[in-house]
């Protein structure tokens, strides 16, 4: 029997290999047991994205929960992860379950768990569920869903409509619709494809049809996967900004009017500036260790508290749950802001950026230049270094012992070891080394004055580490 191990906030595996109806039933049985031990009259919202078999796996989970006396609100159609998390809050359920593998390749599916607050389930709770996953499900996976629907233990809900009404109550969508700016959206064949069209029907749309194989490309909104969007912008000469979201629409990719990719660090800075200056919001800014140091500089400018966590949105979310947050974000494109749920939401962040542009009447480039006037220009790059396991362990031993006194001929001023090792040349330039937990790979990151300089520093660092 397959051993099922949870990752950050759930389980993912290859469809028809480890990810089967039987194994989904096993994971759901553990979830049901945990719920019945922890709650009186527990309830769950279940949603699924556009991946192969999503509806089937979601119905399997719903039937298992319902057969264990748990009230289930099952999405009537595919939904994004933030839609499920919002549904948990609106329906006041115990938890949420999302059948999704997020940004992972098309052969994967997964089982994400969401807390009652509408964000990633706490690590301790995820661990408790993992510990009680049974060896066999003992559940008849062929059980029909209709009896559970007829007796009211499974109720279909429209999570997309719920999300649309929530967005309409928060955003000035008329300002976006009536602005002189032109926007584009790339759904990457993911779960955000219909909701954006319903909110803003006059955009330029890409990859919004049904394609559970994602054209063989992992639906992760990073530059190497979004070349087509960049080319469309360059050829059109009429798109001011484009947003892309991943398979379950909780991460964002952003492009300016020249087809240049705008990374998460710049998005976080833009959000802070907009929320503080234009919305007059206050609160703590919580960012993961791999984020730009410019975040701290901008927060000091506005008198905002800033906290750095280990890498992983679950760590960001745990601090957000204490209340009083302005923004939580990570380098991989996941962000949450005040006025919404404590959950990454690529569409929500995209709407915020578009509202900022529309209400200010400024281009994305102009808004970024305004950020630079406060914190200074910068660029961020990441290159993974593939090496042997022995080399990886040797490098990490040098990092831990303090043996690295200089990199690329430049002295190290200080080291931060919050999650990996960040070596500072000065307050604005640094190189970070962080090991993969599962592969002979080092994640290496650099913040510097330009993209070219950052890439050069990383390549030279790689040569030094491998010598």
C-alpha positions as CSV (number, residue, x, y, z in Angstrom):
1,X,0.0,0.0,0.0
2,X,1.3,3.5,-0.9
3,X,2.6,5.5,2.0
4,X,1.1,8.9,1.8
5,X,3.2,11.9,2.9
6,X,1.8,15.4,3.2
7,X,3.8,18.4,2.0
8,X,3.1,22.1,2.9
9,X,-0.6,21.9,3.3
10,X,-1.6,18.6,1.8
11,X,-0.7,15.8,-0.5
12,X,0.2,15.6,-4.2
13,X,1.0,12.6,-6.4
14,X,0.9,11.3,-10.0
15,X,-2.6,10.5,-11.2
16,X,-3.3,6.8,-11.6
17,X,0.0,5.9,-10.0
18,X,-0.2,7.0,-6.3
19,X,-3.1,9.4,-6.8
20,X,-6.0,7.1,-7.1
21,X,-9.6,7.0,-6.0
22,X,-8.7,4.5,-3.3
23,X,-5.9,6.7,-1.9
24,X,-8.1,9.8,-2.0
25,X,-10.6,7.8,0.0
26,X,-7.8,6.9,2.5
27,X,-6.7,10.5,3.0
28,X,-10.4,11.6,3.3
29,X,-11.1,8.9,6.0
30,X,-8.2,10.3,8.1
31,X,-9.6,13.8,7.6
32,X,-13.1,12.6,8.6
33,X,-11.7,10.9,11.8
34,X,-9.8,14.1,12.7
35,X,-12.8,16.3,12.1
36,X,-15.1,14.1,14.2
37,X,-12.6,14.1,17.1
38,X,-12.1,17.8,17.0
39,X,-15.5,19.3,16.2
40,X,-19.2,18.9,17.0
41,X,-21.2,18.7,13.8
42,X,-18.2,19.3,11.5
43,X,-18.6,20.6,8.0
44,X,-16.4,20.9,4.9
45,X,-16.3,22.9,1.6
46,X,-14.8,20.8,-1.2
47,X,-13.7,22.2,-4.6
48,X,-11.6,21.0,-7.5
49,X,-9.6,22.6,-10.3
50,X,-9.4,21.8,-14.0
51,X,-7.1,18.8,-13.8
52,X,-7.9,15.3,-15.0
53,X,-10.4,13.6,-12.8
54,X,-11.0,16.5,-10.5
55,X,-14.7,16.1,-10.2
56,X,-14.4,12.4,-9.7
57,X,-11.9,12.8,-6.9
58,X,-13.9,15.6,-5.3
59,X,-17.0,13.4,-5.3
60,X,-15.1,10.5,-3.7
61,X,-13.9,12.8,-0.9
62,X,-17.5,14.2,-0.5
63,X,-19.0,10.7,-0.2
64,X,-16.4,9.6,2.3
65,X,-17.0,12.6,4.5
66,X,-20.8,12.4,4.2
67,X,-20.8,8.7,5.1
68,X,-18.9,9.7,8.3
69,X,-21.6,12.1,9.3
70,X,-20.0,15.3,8.1
71,X,-21.9,18.0,6.2
72,X,-20.3,18.7,2.8
73,X,-20.7,21.7,0.6
74,X,-19.4,20.5,-2.8
75,X,-18.5,22.9,-5.6
76,X,-20.9,22.6,-8.5
77,X,-18.1,23.3,-11.0
78,X,-14.3,23.7,-11.0
79,X,-13.1,26.4,-8.6
80,X,-9.8,28.1,-7.6
81,X,-8.2,27.4,-4.3
82,X,-9.1,31.0,-3.1
83,X,-12.7,30.4,-4.0
84,X,-12.8,27.3,-1.8
85,X,-11.0,29.2,1.1
86,X,-13.6,32.0,0.7
87,X,-16.3,29.5,0.7
88,X,-15.1,28.1,4.0
89,X,-15.4,31.5,5.6
90,X,-18.7,32.4,4.0
91,X,-20.3,29.0,5.0
92,X,-18.5,29.0,8.3
93,X,-17.3,25.4,7.9
94,X,-14.7,23.5,9.9
95,X,-12.2,23.1,7.0
96,X,-11.9,23.2,3.3
97,X,-10.6,20.6,0.8
98,X,-9.2,21.4,-2.6
99,X,-8.5,18.7,-5.2
100,X,-5.6,20.4,-6.9
101,X,-1.9,20.1,-7.6
102,X,-1.7,23.9,-8.0
103,X,1.3,24.8,-10.2
104,X,2.7,21.3,-10.6
105,X,2.9,19.4,-14.0
106,X,-0.3,18.0,-15.5
107,X,0.3,14.4,-14.5
108,X,-0.2,15.4,-10.8
109,X,-3.2,16.0,-8.7
110,X,-3.4,16.7,-5.0
111,X,-5.4,17.2,-1.8
112,X,-5.1,20.6,-0.1
113,X,-6.4,21.3,3.4
114,X,-7.7,24.7,4.4
115,X,-8.5,26.0,7.9
116,X,-11.7,27.5,9.1
117,X,-10.2,31.0,8.7
118,X,-9.9,30.5,4.9
119,X,-6.1,29.9,4.6
120,X,-3.6,27.1,4.7
121,X,-4.3,24.6,7.5
122,X,-1.8,24.9,10.4
123,X,1.2,22.5,10.1
124,X,0.4,20.8,13.4
125,X,-3.2,19.9,12.2
126,X,-1.9,18.7,8.8
127,X,0.6,16.5,10.7
128,X,-2.1,15.1,12.9
129,X,-4.2,14.0,9.9
130,X,-1.2,12.5,8.1
131,X,-0.5,10.3,11.1
132,X,-3.9,8.6,11.0
133,X,-4.2,7.8,7.3
134,X,-5.3,4.1,7.2
135,X,-3.5,1.4,5.3
136,X,-6.7,0.6,3.4
137,X,-9.8,2.8,3.0
138,X,-12.4,0.1,3.6
139,X,-14.8,2.4,1.7
140,X,-16.9,1.4,-1.3
141,X,-15.6,4.0,-3.8
142,X,-18.4,3.0,-6.1
143,X,-21.1,4.3,-3.7
144,X,-23.4,6.7,-5.6
145,X,-23.4,10.3,-4.6
146,X,-27.1,10.9,-5.2
147,X,-28.4,9.5,-1.9
148,X,-26.1,11.8,0.1
149,X,-27.4,14.8,-1.9
150,X,-31.0,13.7,-1.5
151,X,-30.7,13.5,2.3
152,X,-28.9,16.8,2.5
153,X,-25.5,15.7,3.8
154,X,-24.0,16.8,0.5
155,X,-25.1,20.2,-0.9
156,X,-23.9,21.7,-4.2
157,X,-22.8,25.3,-4.0
158,X,-21.6,27.8,-6.6
159,X,-18.2,29.0,-5.3
160,X,-17.5,31.0,-8.4
161,X,-20.6,33.1,-8.0
162,X,-19.8,33.6,-4.3
163,X,-16.3,34.9,-5.3
164,X,-17.7,37.2,-7.9
165,X,-20.1,38.8,-5.5
166,X,-17.3,39.3,-3.0
167,X,-15.0,40.9,-5.6
168,X,-17.8,43.2,-6.8
169,X,-18.3,44.4,-3.2
170,X,-14.6,45.2,-2.7
171,X,-13.2,46.5,-6.0
172,X,-14.0,49.5,-8.1
173,X,-14.5,47.3,-11.2
174,X,-16.1,50.2,-13.1
175,X,-12.9,52.1,-12.8
176,X,-11.0,49.2,-14.4
177,X,-13.7,48.7,-17.1
178,X,-13.9,52.4,-18.0
179,X,-10.2,53.3,-17.9
180,X,-8.2,54.0,-21.1
181,X,-5.9,51.1,-20.2
182,X,-6.0,47.7,-21.9
183,X,-5.5,44.5,-19.9
184,X,-4.9,40.9,-20.7
185,X,-5.3,37.7,-18.7
186,X,-3.6,34.3,-19.2
187,X,-5.5,31.5,-17.3
188,X,-2.8,28.9,-18.1
189,X,-5.9,26.6,-18.6
190,X,-6.5,26.9,-14.9
191,X,-9.4,27.4,-12.5
192,X,-9.4,31.2,-12.9
193,X,-10.4,31.1,-16.5
194,X,-14.2,31.8,-16.2
195,X,-14.3,34.1,-13.2
196,X,-12.1,36.8,-14.8
197,X,-14.1,36.7,-18.0
198,X,-17.3,37.3,-16.0
199,X,-15.8,40.1,-14.0
200,X,-14.1,41.9,-16.9
201,X,-15.4,40.5,-20.2
202,X,-13.5,43.0,-22.4
203,X,-10.0,41.8,-21.7
204,X,-7.6,40.0,-24.0
205,X,-7.8,36.4,-22.9
206,X,-5.4,33.5,-23.4
207,X,-5.6,29.8,-22.5
208,X,-9.1,29.8,-21.2
209,X,-10.4,26.7,-22.9
210,X,-10.6,23.2,-21.4
211,X,-7.2,21.5,-21.5
212,X,-6.4,19.4,-18.4
213,X,-3.0,18.6,-19.9
214,X,-2.1,22.3,-19.9
215,X,-0.5,21.8,-23.4
216,X,2.2,19.8,-21.5
217,X,3.4,22.9,-19.6
218,X,3.3,23.1,-15.8
219,X,0.7,25.8,-15.0
220,X,3.2,27.9,-13.0
221,X,3.2,31.6,-13.8
222,X,6.9,32.2,-14.2
223,X,8.7,33.7,-17.1
224,X,9.8,30.5,-18.8
225,X,6.2,29.3,-19.0
226,X,4.8,32.6,-20.2
227,X,6.7,33.3,-23.3
228,X,3.6,33.3,-25.4
229,X,2.0,36.0,-23.3
230,X,5.1,38.1,-23.5
231,X,5.1,37.9,-27.3
232,X,1.4,38.7,-27.5
233,X,2.1,41.9,-25.6
234,X,5.1,42.9,-27.7
235,X,3.2,42.3,-31.0
236,X,0.0,44.0,-29.9
237,X,1.5,47.2,-28.7
238,X,-1.9,47.8,-27.1
239,X,-1.7,45.9,-23.8
240,X,-0.8,48.0,-20.8
241,X,-0.5,45.1,-18.3
242,X,-1.1,41.4,-18.3
243,X,-1.9,38.9,-15.4
244,X,-1.3,35.2,-15.4
245,X,-2.4,32.8,-12.7
246,X,-1.5,29.2,-12.0
247,X,-3.6,26.0,-12.1
248,X,-5.6,26.8,-9.0
249,X,-5.2,30.6,-9.4
250,X,-3.5,31.3,-6.1
251,X,-0.3,32.6,-7.7
252,X,0.3,35.5,-10.0
253,X,2.6,36.4,-12.8
254,X,2.6,40.0,-14.1
255,X,3.8,41.7,-17.3
256,X,4.2,45.4,-18.2
257,X,3.3,47.1,-21.5
258,X,6.6,46.1,-23.0
259,X,6.1,42.4,-22.3
260,X,8.6,42.4,-19.4
261,X,8.0,40.1,-16.5
262,X,7.4,41.8,-13.2
263,X,8.5,39.6,-10.3
264,X,6.8,39.1,-7.0
265,X,9.1,41.4,-5.1
266,X,8.0,44.4,-7.3
267,X,4.3,43.3,-6.9
268,X,4.7,43.2,-3.1
269,X,6.2,46.7,-3.1
270,X,3.4,48.1,-5.4
271,X,0.8,46.6,-3.1
272,X,2.3,48.1,0.0
273,X,2.4,51.5,-1.6
274,X,-1.2,51.3,-2.9
275,X,-2.7,49.9,0.3
276,X,-0.9,52.5,2.5
277,X,-1.0,55.6,0.3
278,X,-4.3,55.3,-1.5
279,X,-6.4,53.0,0.7
280,X,-5.0,54.4,4.0
281,X,-4.6,50.8,5.3
282,X,-2.2,50.0,8.1
283,X,-0.9,46.7,9.5
284,X,2.0,44.3,9.6
285,X,3.8,43.2,6.4
286,X,4.8,39.6,6.6
287,X,7.2,38.2,3.9
288,X,9.2,35.0,3.4
289,X,13.0,34.9,3.8
290,X,13.7,34.9,0.0
291,X,11.9,38.2,-0.5
292,X,13.7,41.4,-1.4
293,X,15.3,43.5,1.3
294,X,13.5,46.5,-0.3
295,X,10.3,45.4,1.4
296,X,11.8,46.2,4.8
297,X,13.1,49.6,3.4
298,X,9.6,50.5,2.1
299,X,8.0,49.5,5.4
300,X,10.4,51.7,7.3
301,X,9.5,54.6,5.0
302,X,5.8,54.2,5.9
303,X,6.3,53.3,9.5
304,X,4.9,49.8,9.0
305,X,6.0,46.8,11.0
306,X,7.7,44.1,8.9
307,X,8.4,40.5,9.8
308,X,10.3,37.8,7.9
309,X,9.3,34.2,8.1
310,X,10.8,30.9,6.9
311,X,10.0,30.1,3.3
312,X,6.5,28.7,2.7
313,X,3.1,30.5,2.8
314,X,2.0,28.4,5.8
315,X,4.5,30.3,7.9
316,X,3.3,33.6,6.6
317,X,-0.3,32.6,7.2
318,X,0.3,31.6,10.8
319,X,1.4,35.2,11.6
320,X,-1.4,36.7,9.6
321,X,-3.9,34.8,11.7
322,X,-2.8,36.9,14.7
323,X,-4.6,39.8,13.1
324,X,-3.6,43.3,12.0
325,X,-1.8,42.3,8.8
326,X,-1.5,44.6,5.8
327,X,0.1,42.0,3.4
328,X,1.6,38.6,3.4
329,X,3.7,37.4,0.5
330,X,6.4,35.1,-0.8
331,X,8.9,35.2,-3.7
332,X,7.0,32.5,-5.7
333,X,4.1,34.7,-6.5
334,X,1.7,34.0,-3.6
335,X,0.2,37.0,-1.8
336,X,-2.6,37.9,0.5
337,X,-3.8,41.4,1.4
338,X,-6.0,43.1,4.0
339,X,-9.7,43.1,3.2
340,X,-9.7,39.5,1.9
341,X,-8.9,36.1,3.3
342,X,-5.5,35.0,4.6
343,X,-4.9,33.1,1.4
344,X,-2.8,33.5,-1.7
345,X,-5.0,34.7,-4.5
346,X,-3.6,35.5,-7.9
347,X,-6.8,37.0,-9.3
348,X,-7.4,39.2,-6.3
349,X,-3.8,40.6,-6.5
350,X,-4.2,41.1,-10.2
351,X,-7.5,43.1,-9.7
352,X,-5.7,45.2,-7.1
353,X,-2.9,46.1,-9.4
354,X,-5.4,46.9,-12.2
355,X,-7.5,49.0,-9.9
356,X,-4.3,50.9,-8.8
357,X,-3.4,51.6,-12.4
358,X,-7.0,52.6,-13.4
359,X,-7.6,54.9,-10.4
360,X,-4.1,56.5,-10.7
361,X,-4.2,56.8,-14.4
362,X,-0.6,55.6,-14.5
363,X,1.2,52.8,-16.3
364,X,2.7,49.9,-14.4
365,X,6.1,51.2,-15.4
366,X,5.3,54.6,-13.9
367,X,4.1,53.1,-10.7
368,X,7.3,51.0,-10.4
369,X,9.4,54.1,-10.9
370,X,7.6,55.7,-8.0
371,X,8.5,52.7,-5.8
372,X,12.2,53.1,-7.0
373,X,12.2,56.7,-5.9
374,X,11.7,55.5,-2.4
375,X,13.7,52.3,-2.2
376,X,16.0,52.5,-5.2
377,X,16.1,50.3,-8.4
378,X,16.9,46.6,-8.0
379,X,16.6,43.2,-9.7
380,X,16.2,39.7,-8.4
381,X,17.2,36.4,-10.0
382,X,17.2,32.8,-9.0
383,X,19.2,29.9,-10.6
384,X,19.1,26.4,-9.3
385,X,22.5,24.7,-9.0
386,X,22.4,21.0,-9.8
387,X,25.3,19.1,-8.2
388,X,26.0,15.8,-6.4
389,X,24.6,15.1,-3.0
390,X,28.2,15.1,-1.6
391,X,28.9,18.6,-3.1
392,X,25.5,19.8,-1.8
393,X,26.3,18.6,1.8
394,X,29.8,20.1,1.6
395,X,28.6,23.5,0.6
396,X,25.9,23.5,3.3
397,X,28.6,22.5,5.9
398,X,30.7,25.5,4.8
399,X,27.7,27.8,5.2
400,X,26.9,26.4,8.6
401,X,30.5,26.7,9.9
402,X,30.9,30.3,8.8
403,X,33.7,29.3,6.4
404,X,32.3,31.4,3.6
405,X,33.9,34.9,4.2
406,X,33.6,36.1,0.7
407,X,31.8,35.4,-2.6
408,X,33.0,36.3,-6.1
409,X,35.9,38.2,-4.5
410,X,33.6,40.4,-2.4
411,X,33.7,40.3,1.4
412,X,30.5,39.3,3.3
413,X,29.3,41.9,5.7
414,X,26.7,39.8,7.5
415,X,24.9,36.5,7.2
416,X,21.2,35.7,7.9
417,X,20.4,32.0,8.5
418,X,16.6,32.3,9.0
419,X,15.9,29.6,6.3
420,X,19.1,28.9,4.3
421,X,21.9,31.4,4.2
422,X,21.7,34.9,3.0
423,X,25.1,36.5,2.5
424,X,25.0,40.3,2.3
425,X,27.6,42.3,0.4
426,X,25.8,45.5,1.6
427,X,22.2,46.4,2.6
428,X,21.0,46.2,-1.0
429,X,23.0,43.2,-2.5
430,X,23.0,39.7,-1.3
431,X,23.3,36.0,-2.4
432,X,21.2,33.3,-0.8
433,X,21.9,29.6,-0.7
434,X,19.2,27.2,0.3
435,X,19.3,23.4,-0.2
436,X,16.4,21.4,-1.7
437,X,15.0,19.0,0.8
438,X,14.5,16.2,-1.7
439,X,17.1,16.6,-4.5
440,X,20.8,17.2,-5.0
441,X,20.0,20.9,-5.8
442,X,20.9,24.2,-4.2
443,X,18.5,27.0,-4.7
444,X,20.5,30.2,-5.2
445,X,19.1,33.7,-5.2
446,X,20.5,37.1,-5.8
447,X,19.4,40.7,-5.3
448,X,21.5,43.3,-7.0
449,X,21.4,46.6,-9.0
450,X,20.4,44.9,-12.3
451,X,19.2,41.6,-13.7
452,X,22.5,41.2,-15.6
453,X,24.6,41.8,-12.5
454,X,22.4,39.4,-10.4
455,X,22.8,36.6,-13.0
456,X,26.5,37.2,-13.3
457,X,26.9,37.1,-9.5
458,X,25.0,33.8,-9.4
459,X,27.1,32.2,-12.1
460,X,30.3,33.3,-10.5
461,X,29.1,32.0,-7.2
462,X,28.3,28.6,-8.7
463,X,31.9,28.4,-10.0
464,X,33.2,29.1,-6.6
465,X,31.0,26.6,-4.8
466,X,31.9,23.8,-7.2
467,X,35.7,24.4,-6.9
